[in-house]
Amino acid sequence: MKKSVSVLLAASLLASAPWSSVVAESPKVTYVNALEEQDGSKFNSENYDFMKFSAIGPKLEEIAKSSNRVKVEVTGTSSDGHPLYVVTIADPESQGKFGKIQALRKQMFKNPQKAQDWVAENPDFKVPIMINGSIHGTEFVGSDATIQLIERFATQNDDTTKDILANNVLIFNVVANPDGRVDATRFNGEGIDLNRDFVTQSQPETQQTVDLITEWNPMVFLDTHGYVKNYAPNKQGLIEPCTPPHNPNYEYDLYNKWAYGQAEAMEAEIMDNKAEYEGALYQDMTGTYVPQRDDAAGWDDYPPIFTPMYAMYHGAYGHTLEAPTNDEDGVKWMYDAVMGALKYATDNKQEMISDQMEVFERGINFDHPTHAEGFFPKAYVLPVDEQDPTVTEKAVNHLIKNDIDVERASKAFTVEGVTYEKGSYIVRMDQAKAGLANTFLWDGEDITNDTPSMYDISAWSLPELWGFEANPVTTTVDVAAAKVKEVKNQGAVTGKGPFVIPNSSVQAVELVNNLLASGVEVKRSADGDFYTEAAANKIAAAVKESGLQIESAKVPADAEAISSIKVALLEDGGMGKVQSHAGMNLALERLGFDVTELSPVEVAEAGLAGFDAFIYNGTENLIATRLSAANQEFGFENPAQYDAFKANVESFLTDGGKYIAAGAGASRATKALGLTDATVNVGGYNSNGIVSIDYDGSGLTAGYSQDDIGFVYRPVWYSGVEEDEVQASYDEGDFFIAGHWKGNEAATGQPVLIQENDKDVTLIGLEPTFRDHTDYLFRLVSNALFTK
């Protein structure tokens, strides 16, 4: 449930500052009610009197009124409607020149040699450096240090301050996660960990940060976090660069040439000020933990889901900075780390800029000296499904938003023996940000044997997990093509009916649910497609909005009428500092279902009356009766609540309700509740990746086929399923396509999607709605909901 936003932030914020501005869409007043704000998090071992979000707007106003160096903007709103503050600071001589500076930055990936020559002749060129404040809401020290840095660079006139401002433009994303700061949670109001969202970019806060990065192409990107201590004896905090494996799509040699030195400069600044820290932890420290220097594995920069890793694809020297403690010493550690980075970047500006430009020049020249020949294809070709182009169009717009050039063929063409229709999209790889294009579009790789463990996911392929074709070609694509700026196609109805809606995409299922909600009768066939005999003019508006091309078709004899489904989703609230059900909630909303989140206690106390389906997609600890103080608010307070929960779920099933479990935690919970006789086998906790799945292809798995795609995170397979219906299994043989999963051979050919024979209970061992990213698999959930 969203928290209300009170009317406290006046639109006149900073209007009196010489060149400050606030850009806020209606409503122009967006302050948070201070009474809603939490004082700290139970998941933090320390808490202190951090600056509340409601105080940050007035503080920025106060700072801006005292300075002619500051520009403050509200560049968007968070999921819960809170303002996203961006502060830009430069010396007064840069007033009104930001557009020119940004234009010159963009010259780097249009004509890097020209930009190199210009920089060599103009050493006073200003370099953008971006500091990202507290993307995790409970890591309060980042934004507090950011405020102190803003105040310093807005008002102080010491030689260091003047030197840094003479060489740089400082961009502060002051609070990257306002919702989390207000609620004292790690995630935003939708339950998404924003520092895992930079491939999917599903959230407004992520999209705002992407816009800032593509607008400025910062040379350095610093992401403020906490809390890491004692990872090595007396080395407090953490400063990247990382341990292997490094993503092969980086030009890592150019990054590491400066990132490692910059990390040591940050460490040196912290140690130079050691006497000013109060706690014994800091007084006894001998340095900071730099993963690349101090470890062999476990803190990698492989997935581009993290903010600084994403920024690296835009040429930035990206660093995660993890303060040791959640207190004033932690704020000072972060402040000193950033100052060390700024001094280092200022001292080495010319050479660092040159190597940043070299990243782009390598892309444009298709010259990647540290990569094996053939690693990058010459291009990707994205053919379009004429009936349902929505998935490919989403991908094209996503690429464009990320500064990747996409073209559309003006006529049919043939490449490597395959003929593509007019209108197919082409992503040529001789472009500045080829590394980002490739990391979005490649299939990925199996890195199981490259490292003992991974920090987070190891595979994320957009074509495979969003469900569109992106065919790599190794020869030049020779066809007339025009650069695409945005795709805005509309759906249409043709023919006299009845009409078929293919079970082909998220948009298709959403269209079906929209029609059902408006009173249109819809039937579903065994192969999963949907049919309506409604008049064309009755469905035309919804079809136009959907983007699908709907045609006439005969209704199959096996098609059965379906109705709107009211779904209850078990809410984990934040147990273990995550909301593992959040992706499911967003997926159900995008699919058009009526979904209500219910806590375990609410199910125990009120049952599931009035709902058609109940979905469990969270940790098994949600039904545990022994919980830590931090987790107890999200689960049961006593064993009696567990007993009531179990009884209410059983009663719901007896009365004809539908139960769906997705993922390892839910599968284990289902076993504990006695709702399945199958044995639930679970792989390693941090195992994950893209797998080949053999789907039955009808009913629960309609729209999927043999040797199709799945995604696992803490993988599951089932045994002892003789009394169950097996709907899908891992492929025989080497089924693991990309990611990291030690011991995956144990799951070869094993069931991964089953349905109980004696009750409407479905277990999905995949993660079909993982972090709102796996669009292609969302229909496994809608299939389960619609299949009787």
ROMI-676556 format. One record per residue (C-alpha): x, y, z. Coordinates in Angstrom, 3 decimals, decimal comma, m for minus. Each point is the difference from the previous one (the first is absolute). Layout:
x;y;z
X;Y;Z
...
***
This chain:
x;y;z
0,000;0,000;0,000
1,367;3,405;m0,955
0,615;2,574;2,698
m1,710;3,342;m0,392
2,121;2,982;m0,938
m0,777;3,191;1,863
0,061;3,443;m1,510
3,070;1,693;1,417
2,570;0,747;m2,729
m0,699;3,375;m1,574
0,517;0,426;m3,726
1,968;3,151;0,736
2,872;m2,141;1,307
3,277;1,700;m0,834
m1,646;2,585;m2,250
2,078;2,747;1,577
3,324;m1,676;m0,739
1,901;1,678;m2,873
m0,074;m2,954;m2,363
m1,871;m2,673;1,830
m3,205;m1,571;m1,180
m2,442;m2,697;0,960
m1,784;m1,840;m2,778
m3,011;m1,788;1,464
m3,047;m1,316;m1,789
m3,446;0,381;1,496
m0,561;m0,146;2,892
2,722;2,549;0,562
m0,105;m0,516;3,760
1,498;m3,307;1,026
1,385;0,071;3,541
m0,226;m3,130;2,118
m1,840;0,064;3,309
2,747;m0,147;2,635
m2,300;m2,055;2,235
0,229;m2,887;m2,483
3,776;m0,220;0,158
1,769;m2,770;1,881
2,881;0,700;2,386
2,015;m3,037;m1,034
m0,017;m3,582;m1,191
m0,022;m3,184;2,065
2,331;m1,471;m2,596
2,730;2,546;0,859
2,274;m0,869;2,915
0,390;3,724;0,683
m2,398;2,891;m0,407
0,631;3,698;0,389
m1,813;3,294;m0,478
0,289;0,086;m3,784
m1,510;2,810;m2,074
m3,629;m0,818;m0,705
m1,185;0,261;m3,576
m2,485;2,725;0,950
2,935;2,183;1,097
2,016;m0,397;m3,191
m2,042;2,328;m2,233
0,185;2,924;2,465
3,717;m0,672;0,518
0,651;0,180;m3,732
m1,982;3,227;m0,152
2,102;1,447;2,782
3,247;m1,016;m1,702
m1,036;1,345;m3,397
m0,980;3,373;1,440
3,551;0,384;1,287
1,770;m0,892;m3,249
0,231;0,948;m3,662
1,560;m3,363;m0,910
m3,058;m2,171;0,521
m2,810;m1,254;m2,187
m2,711;m2,087;1,667
m2,660;m1,905;m1,913
m2,763;m2,454;0,674
0,482;m2,267;m2,999
m2,811;m2,420;0,757
m1,830;m1,793;2,762
0,518;m3,318;1,721
m2,373;m2,941;m0,064
m1,804;1,444;3,024
m0,017;3,515;m1,447
2,918;1,572;1,865
2,241;2,521;m1,830
3,278;m1,115;m1,557
2,477;2,801;0,704
2,981;0,616;m2,255
2,591;2,617;0,965
2,577;1,176;m2,525
2,970;2,056;1,220
2,661;1,765;m2,036
1,967;3,218;0,286
m2,010;3,124;m0,889
1,768;0,329;m3,357
m1,874;m3,117;m1,129
m3,411;1,623;0,456
m2,141;m0,647;m3,042
2,639;m2,216;m1,616
m1,249;m3,402;1,075
m1,596;m0,627;m3,386
3,319;0,661;m1,715
1,837;m2,287;2,399
m2,540;m2,770;m0,617
0,224;0,515;m3,760
3,759;m0,324;0,147
m0,370;m3,184;2,026
m2,278;m1,455;m2,666
2,651;0,832;m2,584
2,066;m2,701;1,727
m2,129;m2,756;m1,450
m0,831;1,688;m3,273
3,529;1,023;m0,963
2,386;m0,981;2,801
3,114;1,041;m1,901
m1,384;3,495;m0,455
m0,895;0,086;3,682
3,503;m1,211;0,909
1,549;2,830;m2,011
m2,300;2,580;1,567
0,777;m1,128;3,539
3,722;0,058;m0,706
m0,323;3,634;m1,102
m2,371;1,023;2,826
1,325;m1,374;3,310
m2,494;2,122;1,955
m2,832;m2,241;m1,243
m2,356;m0,954;2,833
m0,424;m3,710;0,739
m3,314;m1,309;1,366
0,252;m2,124;3,140
m3,154;m1,571;1,418
m0,665;m0,947;3,624
m3,019;m2,233;0,638
m1,506;0,337;3,476
m1,373;m3,010;1,910
m1,662;m2,145;m2,650
m0,726;m2,376;2,896
m2,305;1,788;2,397
1,498;m1,408;3,205
3,523;1,063;m0,972
m0,582;3,509;1,298
3,608;1,192;0,117
0,254;0,421;m3,775
m2,536;2,795;m0,305
1,204;1,640;3,217
3,543;0,122;m1,379
m1,407;1,269;m3,290
m1,713;2,908;1,774
3,267;0,892;1,758
1,873;m0,116;m3,309
m2,625;2,195;m1,666
0,307;2,535;2,801
3,780;0,031;m0,253
0,155;0,472;m3,754
m2,795;2,554;0,050
1,560;2,238;2,627
3,681;m0,667;0,746
2,958;1,768;m1,635
3,045;m2,008;1,071
2,534;m0,907;m2,660
m1,154;m3,645;m0,277
m3,624;1,004;m0,514
0,920;2,598;m2,614
2,322;m2,390;m1,823
m2,645;m2,740;m0,194
m2,657;2,429;m1,249
2,396;1,497;m2,529
0,302;m3,437;m1,622
m3,295;m1,765;0,587
m3,771;0,247;m0,011
m1,408;m1,885;2,994
m3,376;m1,682;m0,434
m1,629;m1,264;3,190
m2,972;m2,352;m0,171
m0,727;0,981;3,579
m2,352;m2,803;1,083
m0,206;m2,698;m2,646
m2,694;m1,829;1,988
m2,298;2,395;1,889
m2,587;m2,713;0,739
2,589;m2,153;1,708
1,312;2,904;2,071
m3,504;0,923;1,158
m0,977;m3,592;0,829
3,473;m1,096;1,214
0,035;m2,846;m2,520
2,615;m1,106;m2,510
m2,400;0,145;m2,933
m2,397;2,512;m1,549
m3,779;0,202;0,373
m0,518;m2,807;m2,529
2,273;m2,312;1,974
2,780;0,094;m2,600
3,673;0,136;0,932
0,952;2,861;m2,297
3,636;m1,093;m0,039
m1,112;m3,144;m1,825
m2,135;1,797;m2,614
2,486;1,416;m2,509
m0,595;m2,580;m2,727
m3,775;m0,082;0,425
m0,397;3,704;0,876
m3,548;m0,626;1,177
m0,175;2,706;2,659
m0,285;3,804;m0,292
3,019;0,511;2,250
2,154;m2,237;m2,201
m1,238;1,716;m3,140
0,908;3,390;1,466
3,536;m1,181;0,778
0,370;m1,453;m3,502
m1,111;3,351;m1,410
2,651;1,787;2,074
2,728;m2,388;m1,120
m0,900;0,253;m3,687
m0,419;3,783;0,307
3,430;0,598;1,552
2,097;m3,108;m0,775
1,909;0,597;3,242
3,698;m0,792;0,094
m0,289;m1,290;3,580
m3,048;m1,563;1,661
m0,041;m0,518;3,789
m2,817;m2,041;1,560
m0,374;0,413;3,766
m0,883;m3,057;2,090
0,497;m1,739;3,382
0,851;m1,982;1,998
3,214;m2,016;m0,342
2,476;m0,490;2,820
2,710;m2,514;0,846
m0,028;m1,651;m3,433
3,747;m0,009;0,535
1,768;0,557;3,361
m0,200;3,692;0,951
m1,003;0,993;m3,544
m3,271;1,855;0,404
m2,513;0,743;m2,707
0,224;m1,053;m3,626
1,109;1,792;m3,146
m0,231;m1,660;m3,395
1,495;m1,076;m2,551
m1,140;m3,589;0,262
1,160;m3,567;m0,031
m0,381;m2,116;m3,143
m1,930;m0,929;m2,011
m0,248;3,309;m1,813
m2,692;0,306;m2,621
1,657;m0,686;m3,374
m1,965;2,807;m1,641
2,038;2,650;1,835
3,174;1,549;m1,350
1,334;m0,980;3,405
3,632;0,864;m0,630
m0,908;3,671;m0,451
m2,254;0,001;3,046
2,432;m1,719;2,330
2,903;2,177;m1,088
m1,552;2,839;2,035
m2,618;m1,570;2,268
2,534;m1,847;2,125
2,111;3,122;0,509
m3,100;1,978;0,840
m0,992;m2,614;2,600
3,393;0,315;1,670
m0,347;3,789;m0,050
m3,353;m0,300;1,798
1,572;m2,306;2,559
2,900;2,422;0,487
m2,383;2,900;0,650
m1,835;m2,031;2,654
3,257;m1,001;1,687
1,358;3,561;m0,127
m2,995;1,054;2,107
0,067;m3,018;2,313
0,549;2,101;3,123
m3,323;1,782;m0,554
m2,119;m3,165;0,392
m1,479;m0,718;3,411
m0,630;m3,762;0,091
2,642;m2,568;0,851
m0,867;m1,901;m3,194
1,256;2,966;m2,013
2,893;0,959;2,259
1,427;m3,512;m0,363
m0,472;m0,335;m3,757
2,990;m0,547;m2,244
m1,857;0,649;m3,246
m3,106;m0,930;m1,957
m1,012;m3,241;m1,637
0,600;0,231;m3,765
m1,385;m3,268;m1,426
2,331;m0,156;m2,973
3,033;0,445;2,225
m1,118;m1,801;3,151
m1,995;m2,995;m1,242
m0,206;m2,579;m2,776
m3,756;m0,352;m0,549
m3,424;0,830;1,387
m0,408;3,702;m0,811
m0,173;0,081;m3,785
m1,092;2,666;m2,496
m1,407;m2,496;m2,500
m3,724;0,913;m0,176
m0,902;3,497;m1,224
m2,988;0,069;2,363
1,969;2,142;2,476
0,120;3,764;m0,471
3,781;0,521;m0,313
0,389;m3,120;m2,159
m2,687;1,354;m2,330
1,777;3,391;m0,063
3,210;m1,730;m1,111
m1,670;m0,774;m3,346
m0,299;3,746;m0,500
3,736;0,414;0,513
m0,114;0,871;3,704
2,537;m1,107;2,572
m2,646;m1,481;2,267
0,434;m0,818;3,695
m2,217;m1,414;2,706
0,945;1,574;3,338
m1,098;m1,951;3,093
0,362;1,917;3,274
0,816;m2,131;3,074
m2,708;1,212;2,392
m3,367;1,747;0,140
1,063;2,973;2,117
1,789;3,330;m0,248
3,352;m1,761;m0,487
m1,581;m1,795;m2,951
m1,078;3,356;m1,440
3,547;1,327;0,367
1,496;m3,133;m1,601
m2,264;0,518;m3,014
0,780;3,719;m0,180
3,757;m0,694;0,072
m0,267;m2,750;m2,615
m1,796;2,318;m2,425
2,522;2,775;0,638
2,841;m2,415;m0,783
m1,666;m0,931;m3,285
m0,554;3,644;m0,946
3,619;0,948;0,693
1,285;m2,965;m2,002
m2,299;0,728;m2,953
1,048;3,643;0,019
3,710;m0,870;0,045
m0,366;m2,550;m2,822
m2,825;1,599;m1,982
1,666;0,253;m3,384
1,201;m3,621;m0,119
m3,218;m1,422;1,452
m2,108;1,892;m2,549
2,203;m1,288;m2,784
m0,508;m3,611;1,038
m3,736;0,503;0,458
m0,146;1,227;m3,581
2,071;m3,000;m1,065
m2,836;m2,243;1,235
m2,331;1,654;m2,478
2,585;0,109;m2,779
0,542;m3,746;0,280
m3,719;m0,521;m0,432
m0,290;2,270;m3,017
3,043;m1,568;m1,675
m1,100;m3,547;0,902
3,438;m0,362;1,550
0,077;m1,906;3,285
3,639;m0,934;0,632
m0,616;m1,877;3,259
m2,840;m2,135;m1,389
0,321;m3,206;m1,981
m0,775;0,471;m3,690
m3,656;m0,684;m0,613
m1,135;0,743;3,538
m2,039;2,946;m1,268
m2,239;m0,714;m3,013
m0,129;2,522;m2,824
m3,685;0,627;0,730
m3,178;m1,355;1,520
m3,123;m0,326;m2,122
m3,350;0,246;1,787
m2,837;m1,319;m2,202
m3,517;1,086;0,902
m3,011;m2,227;0,613
m2,635;1,808;m2,062
m2,865;m1,269;2,151
1,593;0,827;3,368
2,884;2,442;m0,432
m0,269;1,295;3,576
2,952;m1,860;1,506
2,440;1,003;m2,733
m1,247;3,589;0,135
0,554;0,111;3,758
3,550;m1,238;m0,544
0,719;2,555;m2,736
m1,222;2,897;2,141
2,041;m1,342;2,920
3,160;m0,075;m2,116
m0,588;3,526;m1,258
m0,569;1,313;3,535
3,409;m1,418;0,854
1,849;1,916;m2,734
0,186;m2,976;m2,366
m0,546;0,677;m3,696
m2,715;m2,081;m1,669
m0,934;0,041;m3,689
m3,066;m1,274;m1,869
0,450;m1,651;m3,385
m1,748;1,793;m2,860
m0,409;m3,223;m1,984
0,410;m3,743;0,345
3,575;m1,277;0,162
1,957;m3,221;0,311
2,981;m0,549;2,260
1,796;m3,282;0,716
m2,663;m1,892;m1,917
m2,960;1,406;1,945
m2,490;2,385;m1,602
m1,484;2,693;2,217
m3,103;2,024;m0,784
m0,124;3,731;m0,524
m0,308;1,708;3,373
2,408;m2,319;1,804
2,259;1,792;2,444
3,791;0,030;m0,170
2,419;0,745;2,831
3,390;0,498;m1,628
2,877;m0,627;2,348
2,368;2,616;m1,384
m1,364;2,567;2,431
1,307;1,745;3,097
m1,961;m1,963;2,580
0,408;m3,390;m1,639
0,852;m1,567;3,363
m3,378;0,953;1,448
m1,820;m1,104;m3,159
1,682;m3,384;0,159
m0,598;m0,534;3,713
m3,720;0,655;m0,574
m0,303;m2,186;m3,104
2,382;m2,939;0,364
m1,107;m3,396;1,322
2,498;0,119;2,858
2,427;m2,699;1,080
0,389;m2,779;2,539
2,539;1,258;2,560
m0,526;m2,802;2,516
3,618;m1,115;m0,222
1,456;3,512;m0,061
m0,600;0,899;3,642
m1,175;m1,729;3,182
m2,932;2,365;0,520
m1,727;3,084;m1,345
m1,286;3,048;1,846
m3,290;0,063;m1,943
m1,463;m1,139;m3,318
2,245;m1,202;m2,782
m2,397;0,065;m2,983
m2,635;2,480;m1,157
m0,287;m0,263;m3,831
m2,737;2,328;m1,264
m0,827;m2,093;m3,104
m0,339;m3,216;1,983
m1,736;1,402;3,067
m2,149;2,631;m1,728
m0,840;m2,346;m2,865
1,139;1,596;m3,264
2,460;m1,023;m2,687
3,404;1,675;m0,164
2,099;m1,905;m2,487
3,742;0,705;0,047
1,664;0,165;m3,409
3,702;m0,017;m0,705
m0,170;1,563;m3,465
m0,922;3,531;m1,001
m3,728;0,710;m0,322
m0,355;1,726;m3,361
m3,429;1,626;m0,203
m1,418;3,504;m0,064
m1,115;0,815;3,529
m1,088;3,054;1,972
0,926;0,812;3,579
m2,899;m0,504;2,412
m0,777;2,609;2,660
m3,028;m1,690;1,582
m2,551;m2,665;m0,880
m3,672;0,890;0,480
m2,066;m2,573;m1,844
m3,697;m0,520;0,720
m2,067;m3,154;m0,040
m2,889;m0,624;m2,376
m2,894;m2,393;m0,642
m0,516;m1,451;m3,478
m2,719;m2,318;m1,248
m3,600;m0,634;1,046
0,676;m2,365;2,898
0,043;m2,044;2,094
3,449;1,256;0,989
3,039;m1,806;1,360
2,386;1,562;2,523
3,211;m2,029;m0,004
1,445;m1,037;3,353
3,222;1,660;m1,087
1,081;2,720;2,411
m0,666;2,038;3,118
m1,950;2,477;m2,125
m2,210;m2,765;m1,401
m1,003;m1,271;3,452
m0,564;3,549;1,218
m2,312;0,559;m2,977
m2,001;m3,093;0,969
m0,361;1,175;3,580
m1,010;3,483;m1,131
m2,712;m1,486;m2,228
m1,266;m2,224;2,832
m0,106;3,007;2,347
m2,094;1,924;m2,550
m2,544;m2,814;m0,288
1,213;m1,587;m3,242
m0,382;m3,803;m0,091
3,297;m1,797;m0,653
0,741;m3,707;m0,462
3,324;m1,805;0,342
1,039;m3,062;m1,989
2,205;m2,863;1,141
2,923;1,474;m1,922
m0,330;3,176;2,071
m1,309;2,458;m2,586
m3,010;2,191;0,737
m3,123;0,558;m2,101
m2,846;2,477;0,056
m3,135;0,292;m2,072
m0,522;3,629;0,977
m0,463;2,544;m2,760
3,146;1,665;m1,320
m1,093;3,458;1,134
m0,444;m1,281;3,572
3,623;m1,138;0,311
1,713;2,449;m2,378
1,081;2,581;2,608
1,585;m2,579;2,291
1,725;m1,716;m2,923
1,361;3,317;m1,265
1,516;0,677;3,429
1,498;m3,500;0,196
2,095;0,278;m3,174
m1,139;m3,416;m1,304
m1,382;m0,748;m3,448
m3,169;m2,034;0,593
m1,569;m2,059;m2,786
m3,008;m2,247;m0,552
0,179;m3,701;0,817
m2,281;m2,925;0,648
m0,587;m0,722;3,699
1,300;m3,532;0,819
m2,479;m2,499;1,386
2,075;m0,407;3,181
m0,014;3,737;0,832
m1,580;0,751;3,382
m1,262;3,281;1,390
2,260;1,713;2,532
m0,734;2,762;2,474
1,874;2,664;1,928
2,102;m1,487;2,775
0,533;1,611;3,382
3,477;m0,891;1,250
1,359;0,069;3,552
3,802;0,243;0,135
1,871;m0,823;3,194
1,984;3,072;1,006
3,391;m0,416;1,622
0,278;3,697;0,852
3,784;m0,004;0,082
1,101;m3,121;1,823
3,747;m0,434;m0,259
0,249;3,550;m1,409
m1,718;m0,982;m3,277
m3,501;m0,254;m1,380
0,321;m3,141;m2,067
m3,683;0,182;m0,963
0,336;3,490;m1,516
0,765;m1,241;m3,516
m3,087;m2,207;0,114
m2,159;2,914;1,097
1,247;2,197;m2,841
m0,386;m2,846;m2,510
m3,607;m0,648;1,034
m0,774;3,713;m0,308
1,604;0,166;m3,439
m1,961;m3,085;m1,063
m3,181;1,815;1,013
m1,071;m2,144;2,961
m1,810;1,334;3,055
2,609;m0,701;2,695
m0,026;0,677;3,743
3,029;m0,464;2,237
m0,777;m1,773;3,289
2,435;m0,484;2,862
0,266;m3,432;1,641
m1,825;1,356;3,058
m2,838;1,348;m2,164
m0,434;m3,431;m1,610
0,058;m1,610;3,441
m2,576;2,401;1,434
m2,360;0,600;m2,935
0,550;m2,928;m2,371
m0,311;0,191;m3,777
m3,737;0,404;m0,507
m0,811;2,066;m3,084
3,152;m0,986;m1,877
0,298;m2,432;m2,903
3,716;m0,715;0,301
2,751;0,192;2,618
3,640;0,395;m1,049
3,035;m0,624;2,192
3,247;1,428;m1,428
2,211;0,824;2,967
2,306;m1,483;2,577
m1,073;m3,113;1,913
0,686;1,952;3,203
m3,305;1,811;m0,508
m1,688;m2,979;1,630
2,700;m0,583;2,621
m0,923;0,497;3,651
3,496;0,861;1,250
1,106;3,269;m1,547
2,538;2,683;0,828
m1,220;3,314;1,354
0,669;1,597;m3,401
m2,021;m2,627;m1,867
m2,807;m0,534;2,480
m2,048;2,972;m1,178
m0,344;m1,708;m3,400
m0,955;m3,490;1,200
m1,744;m1,822;2,824
0,181;1,060;3,608
m0,976;m3,392;1,432
m0,680;m3,634;m1,055
m3,768;0,522;0,182
0,192;2,378;m2,965
1,806;m2,673;m2,032
m2,742;m2,523;0,828
m2,694;2,481;m1,044
1,870;0,833;m3,226
0,290;m3,698;m0,902
m3,667;m0,669;0,765
m1,153;2,996;m2,052
2,060;m1,034;m3,028
m1,346;m3,558;0,199
m3,567;1,310;0,287
0,604;2,273;m2,999
1,109;m2,975;m2,114
m2,928;m2,135;1,169
m2,351;2,760;m1,135
1,474;m0,011;m3,519
2,769;2,554;0,376
3,214;m0,136;m2,016
3,450;m0,085;1,632
3,224;0,837;m1,860
3,519;m0,179;1,440
2,918;1,469;m1,948
3,651;m0,356;0,937
2,012;m1,854;2,620
m1,374;1,658;3,126
m3,608;m0,413;m1,069
0,574;m3,610;m1,048
1,496;m0,844;3,395
m2,823;1,804;1,777
m2,546;m1,963;m2,050
1,647;m3,236;1,110
m0,030;1,141;3,625
m3,707;0,851;m0,268
m0,706;m3,535;m1,211
m1,344;1,141;m3,366
2,325;m2,206;m2,066
1,461;m3,486;0,352
2,857;0,797;m2,367
3,553;0,340;1,267
1,326;3,532;m0,465
3,684;0,055;m0,996
1,814;3,332;0,143
3,310;1,065;m1,504
2,508;2,407;1,507
m1,349;3,186;1,511
1,810;2,278;m2,485
m0,360;m2,298;m3,021
m1,859;1,603;m2,871
m0,228;0,140;m3,746
m1,795;m0,679;m3,262
m0,940;m3,624;m0,610
m1,460;m2,120;m2,781
m3,442;m1,367;0,912
m2,207;m2,596;m1,668
m3,559;1,268;0,388
m3,091;m2,118;m0,642
m1,358;2,826;m2,177
m3,655;0,091;1,036
m2,066;1,092;2,960
2,448;1,142;2,682
2,836;0,306;m2,505
m1,934;1,215;m3,035
2,126;2,206;m2,230
3,226;m1,797;0,920
1,700;m2,963;m1,661
2,812;m2,541;0,182
3,497;1,458;0,460
m1,491;3,304;1,126
1,298;2,463;2,588
m0,326;0,275;3,776
1,685;1,989;2,752
1,121;m1,305;3,393
1,116;1,777;3,153
0,725;m2,459;2,802
m1,042;m2,758;m2,424
m2,661;m2,601;0,760
m0,857;m3,428;m1,361
m2,533;m2,515;1,221
0,191;m3,760;0,569
m2,484;m2,534;1,294
m2,605;1,371;m2,392
m1,681;m3,262;m0,992
m3,354;1,289;1,261
0,397;3,404;m1,690
m0,327;1,352;m3,522
3,398;1,079;m1,320
m0,451;3,010;m2,278
3,638;0,936;m0,627
3,485;m1,400;0,660
3,586;1,086;m0,400
1,301;m1,101;m3,372
1,982;m3,211;m0,203
3,746;0,435;m0,279
1,729;3,355;0,393
m3,042;2,171;0,702
1,834;2,890;1,687
0,387;2,864;m2,475
1,425;2,937;1,936
0,683;0,940;3,593
1,583;m1,663;3,042
m1,313;m3,267;1,462
2,372;m2,554;1,485
m1,417;m3,519;0,026
m2,674;0,721;m2,596
0,429;m3,477;m1,465
m2,157;m1,334;2,866
m3,010;1,745;m1,560
0,454;m1,349;m3,545
m3,336;m1,199;m1,352
m1,736;0,575;3,345
m3,504;1,511;0,402
m0,139;3,748;0,558
m3,742;0,717;m0,311
m2,562;m2,357;1,518
m3,677;m0,033;0,884
m1,583;m2,060;2,746
m2,642;m2,446;m1,218
m2,328;0,211;2,987
m0,092;3,773;0,513
0,607;3,188;m1,981
3,599;0,458;1,128
2,695;0,992;m2,493
3,720;0,128;0,799
2,350;1,931;m2,283
3,677;m0,618;0,732
1,040;2,857;m2,290
m0,083;3,696;0,916
m2,532;1,081;m2,647
m0,323;3,624;1,139
3,505;0,691;1,307
0,411;3,714;0,851
m2,511;0,980;m2,695
2,598;m1,070;m2,581
m1,014;m3,410;m1,357
m2,885;1,217;m2,207
0,171;m3,101;m2,188
m0,878;m2,215;2,972
m2,838;2,104;1,442
m2,477;m2,065;m2,023
0,828;m3,070;2,089
m1,829;1,824;2,801
m2,919;1,158;m2,135
m0,282;m3,528;m1,433
m0,175;m1,432;3,504
m2,662;2,519;0,961
m2,160;m0,628;m3,087
0,386;m3,808;m0,157
m2,723;m1,858;1,848
***
